[in-house]
Amino acid sequence: MRLIALWTAGLALLATPAAADVQPRDGTWQGTYNLVSAESCPSALVPHTDDIPAANRSYWRDYTFPEPFDPAALAYPKATLTWEKLGENSWRTVHRHVSDSEMGATVTESVVLFDVLSRLEMRHTFAVTITMPDTLARLNGISGSCRMRYTLDHRRVG
């Protein structure tokens, strides 16, 4: 009898649908960039949002999202990122870019988290590390790596 009750409970758990990801609504979306922090970065690399006109801190774009939702739908056409699903409504990707110059290689690594907050709100959180050759870093008045964190908040507006 107990075995049947346990077996029945197990089947009920298997039949219970898993929590589904939120499907963002198609339409016009606005995104706004927000600097969270910057450490050891030359001023030319830090996007001082107070100095940037609002039109350059935001975008407006029409989206038709795939079902189920895939964060790659938000990428610019040339971006080829591989997103790892972290959990419900949450993804992660890492992008690495190496730029060679006469002074050596500058390496930019971005760890990007993406969350669907609701059908009308989404957020990218960027952690960017820029490592310059010693000579270039000294010319820019820094030592070590430049680290920035910023968000891109997306909001459906129409």
Secondary structure in CASP SS format (residue, H / E / C, confidence):
PFRMAT SS
TARGET T0000
AUTHOR 0000-0000-0000
METHOD secondary structure of the structure
MODEL  1
M C 1.00
R H 1.00
L H 1.00
I H 1.00
A H 1.00
L H 1.00
W H 1.00
T H 1.00
A H 1.00
G H 1.00
L H 1.00
A H 1.00
L H 1.00
L H 1.00
A H 1.00
T C 1.00
P C 1.00
A C 1.00
A C 1.00
A C 1.00
D C 1.00
V C 1.00
Q C 1.00
P C 1.00
R C 1.00
D C 1.00
G E 1.00
T E 1.00
W E 1.00
Q E 1.00
G E 1.00
T E 1.00
Y E 1.00
N E 1.00
L E 1.00
V E 1.00
S E 1.00
A E 1.00
E E 1.00
S C 1.00
C C 1.00
P C 1.00
S C 1.00
A C 1.00
L C 1.00
V C 1.00
P C 1.00
H C 1.00
T C 1.00
D C 1.00
D C 1.00
I C 1.00
P C 1.00
A H 1.00
A H 1.00
N H 1.00
R H 1.00
S E 1.00
Y E 1.00
W E 1.00
R E 1.00
D E 1.00
Y E 1.00
T C 1.00
F C 1.00
P C 1.00
E C 1.00
P C 1.00
F C 1.00
D C 1.00
P H 1.00
A H 1.00
A H 1.00
L H 1.00
A C 1.00
Y C 1.00
P C 1.00
K C 1.00
A C 1.00
T C 1.00
L C 1.00
T C 1.00
W C 1.00
E E 1.00
K E 1.00
L E 1.00
G E 1.00
E C 1.00
N C 1.00
S E 1.00
W E 1.00
R E 1.00
T E 1.00
V E 1.00
H E 1.00
R E 1.00
H E 1.00
V E 1.00
S E 1.00
D E 1.00
S E 1.00
E C 1.00
M C 1.00
G E 1.00
A E 1.00
T E 1.00
V E 1.00
T E 1.00
E E 1.00
S E 1.00
V E 1.00
V E 1.00
L E 1.00
F E 1.00
D E 1.00
V E 1.00
L E 1.00
S E 1.00
R C 1.00
L C 1.00
E E 1.00
M E 1.00
R E 1.00
H E 1.00
T E 1.00
F E 1.00
A E 1.00
V E 1.00
T E 1.00
I E 1.00
T E 1.00
M C 1.00
P C 1.00
D H 1.00
T H 1.00
L H 1.00
A H 1.00
R H 1.00
L H 1.00
N C 1.00
G C 1.00
I C 1.00
S C 1.00
G C 1.00
S C 1.00
C E 1.00
R E 1.00
M E 1.00
R E 1.00
Y E 1.00
T E 1.00
L E 1.00
D E 1.00
H E 1.00
R E 1.00
R E 1.00
V C 1.00
G C 1.00
END
